[in-house]
Amino acid sequence: MKPLVQAEQAVLGAVFLDPGQLDHLSPWLRPEHFYRPAHAALYAAMLKLRADGHPATTVKHGAPIPLSWVTDTVQEASTRTRGLTASYAHSLISACPRPTHAPVYGRMVLEGAIHRSVTQHAVRLHQAARADAVRGGVEETVHHAQVLSDVLADLAHRWGTEPRPVPPPEPTTSPAQQPQAVDEQVLADEEFLLGCISARPEQLLDVVDWLRPGDFADIGHQQLYRALGALHHRGEPIDQLTVLWETQRRGALSDGTLDAERVLRICDPLSFSGVAEHFGEQVVQASLVRTAAAVARQVRALADDETLAPGRLIGYALHALGPLDDVRRRLHRTHEADPEPRRPTSRPGASPPAARIEAARARSRPTAAPAPSAPVAASCTALPDRHNHRSPS
């Protein structure tokens, strides 16, 4: 017999022996926390009889307990489940080591319930993500993600801890890093988005606030998005050749992430024409579904670890939900109205300023090694905020 079942038997036996223990249990232990349906029915019957003012629940400490307490509880519980007998109730009484330890036994029951509840909701989130991946939506995924977050917060309060994210002491390989099959339509949307930005670079301003490189399922597409962002941030022209050169500088060609033919095809201005904001939203939606599936697997793995105390399980699970919450917030921003339409930083076809031309030439010239006291400019490795644009020096 598992320790969890023994704990359920002990807590019920303790209440049979001392109904006053319900005063310590009822505020936080609920019938649904019991694993066995028969135990849940018995505990629910005890709570109902207590609410109805059963004589056994008003007996002073040390006074004898009426015999009707056991029989009435079994009779009430029999209306909720089948197979209960008075002899089983007496076996529960004999399974209780000490009635005064009922709160401790109840905590054991709650601990098992926390692990089961987290597992169940993680499974539901994973199923919703898989269904949305097929349907092409995000509604069910967003709903079940919020439900899991609310459940974790409720369980934290019942356990007596604050619902705050806690990173695991030893980070393990995240399920999000495992290879996953990606729908061809998702990859097509990513290519179309990159092609739209390459053809009309000013559209980058419409997506840069909420679209991140990690939202792309394809690693090569992530590198292309970083390259486009870096070129736009430095104020350099964007075309097939400049993007190809930037991806080469970033090592995406040498490590096999991309090849020249693929870069030129995606950045062909004659092949793509559309609204980047629309396809960017599709990319973020697909990213949310993938992230939800990965997070659900990670949370379920945490819940399956019986060595994790409930407080740590809840904290680790909330921490695992962090990346999903980030994608959810950014997806919400795609629906927010922009009060002021953005203006392109330069007119299509306009000649770049002389300072920009000189800066581009300076980066191409071989230069002597700087003196030890001279500052070294850091290379652009991330897509910067468009509001913090700085001209190259």
Sequence and secondary structure as in RCSB ss.txt:
>XXXX:A:sequence
MKPLVQAEQAVLGAVFLDPGQLDHLSPWLRPEHFYRPAHAALYAAMLKLRADGHPATTVKHGAPIPLSWVTDTVQ
EASTRTRGLTASYAHSLISACPRPTHAPVYGRMVLEGAIHRSVTQHAVRLHQAARADAVRGGVEETVHHAQVLSD
VLADLAHRWGTEPRPVPPPEPTTSPAQQPQAVDEQVLADEEFLLGCISARPEQLLDVVDWLRPGDFADIGHQQLY
RALGALHHRGEPIDQLTVLWETQRRGALSDGTLDAERVLRICDPLSFSGVAEHFGEQVVQASLVRTAAAVARQVR
ALADDETLAPGRLIGYALHALGPLDDVRRRLHRTHEADPEPRRPTSRPGASPPAARIEAARARSRPTAAPAPSAP
VAASCTALPDRHNHRSPS
>XXXX:A:secstr
  HHHHHHHHHHHHHHH GGGHHHHTTT  GGG SSHHHHHHHHHHHHHHHTT GGGG  TTS   THHHHHHHH
HHHTTSS   HHHHHHHHHT S GGGHHHHHHHHHHHHHHHHHHHHHHHHHHHHHHHHHHT  HHHHHHHHHHHH
HHHHHHHHHTS       SS    GGGS     HHHHHHHHHHHHHHHH GGGHHHHTTT  GGG SSHHHHHHH
HHHHHHHHHT   SHHHHHHHHHHTTTTTTTS  HHHHHHHT TTT  S HHHHHHHHHHHHHHHHHHHHHHHHH
HHHT TTS HHHHHHHHHHHTHHHHHHHHHHHHTTS  SS    SS TT    HHHHHHHHHHHS      TTS 
      S   GGG     
